[in-house]
């Protein structure tokens, strides 16, 4: 899809900046609903699998399936966005997520495991789309504000994502009154939330910010020496190839550590006779820590740097793993602290990694690269979710938590290598 900048009125920097702000507002509104949709799988997915299939090993199945589904969706949304823009790509992804959530409810009512597995896979489309939406805020953002734009898109997820887990008990009660298993109630809520997120984007994300950004980039390329009015202020003169690799590595490792520990936390709490409302509170605090600090994290990534904040992610995740693994299993206080740090470390890693990816890719191929990277993130999350149940079944939650924490330390040598390569190439890290 091509856009004529002159006829559309977006050949001026002022008009594009206004579109950037309007697009960010639309993304914020959609992310509120999207956050509520993703919270269902995080909070009760493992418990529903345990109830339907039996055994702790089965508890990792939902995270594995919906993250595999998110991998396929990330690939598809990236390709569709590259061809047609953010609006159709994101709207289609959220629509698929809504259908998957509704299907999970039906599978729970019918106690049909094959349908449950299939719909978990489809439900993952919402998770991937919710993450892909963060890129929509960066399409027209000045390079020095890209991480801040990501953070604004992410922090809006907090409202729905925190509300969702804390509604587990009333949603469960409502589900029972409707003749639905209690643990399927949050997925009914997720179907509505994802549907609304897609509707907001499809209706209001016009003109498409990615299409405009691509047209600007094409104009600059064709003119060779872009005029002051057409260029993005502060656009880097060169992009370092290792940035994509390092940004992807940061997000993959933080995703594995976070998903593995998070997936088995509700199961661990059930073993200690915690109620659904207590589980919802801890997961709500965790999801809040994943998204709410973004208002601070984004500006820090822009000002302090991508690499220092990625290193902070590794240290924070290590602390989370140590606390979860070494604290008493029945302590709500220590478990809540561990899950908050787990969410915070993921937040540091996702925003710094995303900024590295955007910095290191040209507009002409950016959406495709973003989709490919999010495939890796989703697959790593699927692996972490699947292995988490197996590890806990064979050892313990403490061993899983410690392993996840120490895994994050692999980031440090990767970041040191990137800094050394960037300095030798005279490209700022």
Residue pairs with C-beta under 8 A, 6 or more apart in sequence:
1 83
1 84
1 85
1 208
1 211
2 211
2 215
3 10
3 207
3 211
3 212
3 214
3 215
4 215
5 11
5 212
5 215
5 216
5 219
5 230
8 207
8 212
9 15
10 16
10 19
10 207
10 212
10 215
10 216
11 219
11 229
11 230
12 229
13 229
13 230
13 233
16 140
16 212
16 216
17 140
19 140
19 207
19 209
19 212
20 139
20 140
20 141
20 149
20 209
23 136
23 137
23 139
23 140
23 205
23 209
24 137
24 149
24 152
24 153
26 200
26 201
26 204
26 205
27 133
27 134
27 136
27 137
27 153
27 156
27 201
27 205
28 152
28 153
28 156
29 156
29 200
29 204
30 90
30 94
30 133
30 197
30 198
30 200
30 201
31 130
31 133
31 153
31 154
31 156
31 157
31 160
31 197
32 156
32 157
32 159
32 160
32 197
33 160
33 193
33 194
33 196
33 197
33 200
34 94
34 126
34 129
34 130
34 133
34 157
34 160
34 193
34 194
34 197
35 130
35 156
35 157
35 158
35 159
35 160
35 161
35 162
35 164
35 287
35 291
36 159
36 160
36 161
36 163
36 164
36 189
36 190
36 193
37 94
37 97
37 98
37 101
37 126
37 130
37 160
37 164
37 189
37 190
37 191
37 193
37 194
37 197
38 126
38 127
38 130
38 157
38 161
38 164
38 190
39 160
39 161
39 162
39 163
39 164
39 165
39 186
39 190
39 283
39 284
39 287
40 101
40 164
40 186
40 187
40 189
40 190
41 62
41 63
41 66
41 120
41 123
41 127
41 187
41 190
42 165
42 262
42 283
42 287
43 164
43 165
43 168
43 186
43 266
43 279
43 280
43 283
43 284
44 168
44 183
44 186
44 187
44 266
44 276
45 62
45 63
45 66
45 120
46 59
46 60
46 62
46 63
46 263
46 264
46 266
46 267
46 389
47 59
47 183
47 266
47 267
47 270
47 279
48 62
48 104
48 108
48 116
48 181
48 183
48 184
49 58
49 59
49 61
49 62
49 116
50 56
50 58
50 59
50 267
50 270
51 181
51 183
52 58
52 108
52 111
52 113
52 116
53 61
53 113
55 393
56 264
56 267
56 389
56 392
56 393
57 389
57 390
57 393
58 389
59 263
59 264
59 266
59 267
59 388
59 389
59 392
60 263
60 264
60 385
60 386
60 387
60 388
60 389
60 390
61 117
61 120
61 386
61 389
62 120
62 385
63 259
63 263
63 381
63 382
63 384
63 385
63 386
63 388
64 382
64 383
64 385
64 386
65 117
65 120
65 121
65 124
65 382
66 100
66 120
66 121
66 123
66 124
66 127
67 124
67 127
67 259
67 378
67 379
67 381
67 382
67 385
68 121
68 124
68 378
68 379
68 382
69 100
69 120
69 121
69 122
69 123
69 124
69 125
69 127
69 128
70 124
70 125
70 127
70 128
70 131
70 374
70 378
70 381
71 124
71 128
71 374
71 375
71 378
71 379
71 382
72 124
72 125
72 375
73 93
73 96
73 124
73 125
73 127
73 128
73 129
73 378
74 128
74 131
74 132
74 371
74 372
74 374
74 375
74 377
74 378
75 371
75 372
75 375
76 89
76 92
76 93
76 371
77 89
77 90
77 92
77 93
77 128
77 129
77 132
77 371
78 89
78 132
78 367
78 368
78 369
78 370
78 371
78 372
78 374
78 375
79 368
79 371
80 88
80 89
80 92
81 88
81 89
81 90
81 132
81 210
81 367
81 370
81 371
82 365
82 367
82 368
82 371
85 208
85 210
85 211
86 135
86 136
86 139
86 201
86 205
86 208
86 209
86 210
86 211
86 367
87 201
87 202
87 205
87 206
87 208
88 202
89 132
89 367
90 129
90 132
90 133
90 136
90 198
90 201
90 205
91 198
91 199
91 201
91 202
92 198
93 125
93 126
93 128
93 129
93 132
93 198
94 125
94 126
94 129
94 130
94 194
94 195
94 197
94 198
94 201
95 194
95 195
95 198
96 122
96 125
96 126
96 129
97 122
97 123
97 124
97 125
97 126
97 127
97 129
97 130
97 190
97 194
97 198
98 126
98 190
98 191
98 192
98 193
98 194
98 195
98 198
99 122
99 191
100 119
100 120
100 121
100 122
100 123
100 124
100 125
100 126
101 119
101 123
101 126
101 187
101 188
101 190
101 191
101 194
102 119
102 187
102 188
102 191
103 115
103 118
103 119
103 122
103 123
104 116
104 119
104 120
104 123
104 184
104 187
105 180
105 184
105 187
105 188
105 191
106 112
106 115
106 119
107 113
107 115
107 116
107 118
107 119
108 116
108 180
108 181
108 183
108 184
108 187
109 179
109 180
109 181
109 184
123 187
123 190
124 378
126 190
126 194
126 197
127 378
128 374
128 378
129 197
129 198
130 157
130 197
131 374
131 377
132 370
132 371
132 374
133 153
133 201
134 150
134 153
134 154
134 354
135 150
135 354
135 358
135 366
135 367
135 370
136 153
136 205
136 209
136 210
137 149
137 150
137 152
137 153
138 146
138 149
138 150
138 354
138 358
139 209
139 210
139 212
139 213
140 209
140 212
140 213
141 148
141 149
142 232
142 233
142 234
143 232
143 233
143 234
143 235
143 236
143 359
144 233
144 234
144 302
145 302
146 302
146 355
146 358
146 359
147 297
147 298
147 299
147 300
147 301
147 302
147 306
147 351
147 352
147 354
147 355
148 298
148 299
148 301
148 302
149 298
150 294
150 298
150 351
150 354
150 355
151 294
151 295
151 296
151 297
151 298
151 299
151 301
151 351
152 294
152 295
152 298
154 291
154 294
154 298
154 347
154 350
154 351
155 291
155 292
155 293
155 294
155 295
156 291
157 291
158 287
158 288
158 291
158 292
158 294
160 193
161 284
161 287
161 288
161 290
161 291
162 284
162 285
162 287
162 288
162 292
163 284
164 186
164 189
164 190
164 193
164 284
164 287
165 279
165 280
165 281
165 283
165 284
165 287
166 277
166 280
166 281
166 284
167 186
167 189
167 280
168 185
168 186
168 276
168 277
168 279
168 280
169 275
169 276
169 277
169 280
171 185
171 186
171 188
171 189
172 182
172 183
172 185
172 186
172 276
173 182
173 185
174 185
175 181
175 182
175 184
175 185
175 188
176 182
176 185
180 188
182 276
210 367
213 363
214 363
214 364
216 230
216 232
216 363
217 362
217 363
217 364
218 364
219 226
219 230
220 226
220 230
220 231
221 364
223 230
236 359
238 427
239 359
239 360
239 361
239 362
239 427
240 360
240 421
240 422
240 425
240 427
241 360
242 360
242 417
242 418
242 421
242 422
243 356
243 357
243 359
243 360
243 418
244 356
244 357
244 360
244 361
244 369
244 373
246 310
246 353
246 356
246 414
246 415
246 418
247 306
247 352
247 353
247 354
247 355
247 356
247 357
247 360
247 373
248 353
248 357
248 373
248 376
248 377
249 353
249 411
249 414
250 310
250 313
250 349
250 352
250 353
250 356
250 411
250 414
250 415
251 349
251 350
251 353
251 354
251 373
251 376
251 377
252 376
252 377
252 380
253 314
253 349
253 380
253 407
253 408
253 410
253 411
254 313
254 317
254 345
254 346
254 348
254 349
254 350
254 353
254 408
254 411
255 346
255 349
255 377
255 380
255 381
255 384
256 380
256 381
256 383
256 384
256 404
256 407
257 317
257 320
257 321
257 342
257 345
257 346
257 384
257 404
257 405
257 407
257 408
258 290
258 317
258 342
258 343
258 345
258 346
258 384
258 404
259 380
259 381
259 384
259 385
259 388
260 384
260 385
260 387
260 388
260 391
260 400
260 403
260 404
261 320
261 321
261 324
261 338
261 339
261 342
261 388
261 400
261 401
261 404
262 283
262 286
262 339
262 342
263 384
263 385
263 388
263 389
264 388
264 389
264 392
264 397
264 400
265 282
265 283
265 286
265 324
265 335
265 339
265 397
266 279
266 283
267 389
267 392
267 397
268 329
268 335
268 392
268 397
269 278
269 279
269 282
269 335
270 279
271 329
272 329
272 330
274 332
278 332
281 336
282 332
282 335
282 336
282 339
283 339
285 336
285 339
285 340
285 343
286 339
286 340
286 342
286 343
287 343
288 340
288 343
289 339
289 340
289 341
289 342
289 343
289 344
289 347
290 343
290 344
290 346
290 347
291 343
291 347
293 344
293 347
294 347
294 351
297 309
297 347
297 348
297 351
298 351
300 309
301 309
301 351
301 352
301 355
302 355
305 429
306 352
306 355
306 356
306 359
306 429
307 352
307 415
307 418
307 419
307 429
309 348
309 351
309 352
310 348
310 349
310 352
310 353
310 356
310 411
310 415
311 411
311 412
311 415
312 345
312 348
313 345
313 346
313 347
313 348
313 349
313 352
313 408
313 411
314 345
314 349
314 408
314 409
314 410
314 411
314 412
315 345
316 341
316 344
316 345
316 348
317 341
317 342
317 345
317 346
317 349
317 404
317 405
317 408
318 405
318 406
318 408
318 409
319 341
319 345
319 405
320 338
320 339
320 341
320 342
320 344
320 345
320 401
320 404
320 405
321 338
321 342
321 401
321 402
321 403
321 404
321 405
321 406
321 408
322 401
322 402
322 405
323 334
323 337
323 338
323 341
324 334
324 335
324 338
324 339
324 342
324 397
324 398
324 401
324 405
325 397
325 398
325 399
325 400
325 401
325 402
325 405
326 398
326 402
327 334
327 335
327 338
328 334
329 397
329 398
338 401
345 408
349 411
357 369
357 370
357 373
358 366
358 370
361 369
361 370
384 404
388 400
391 399
391 400
391 403
392 399
392 400
418 429
419 429
422 428
422 429
423 429
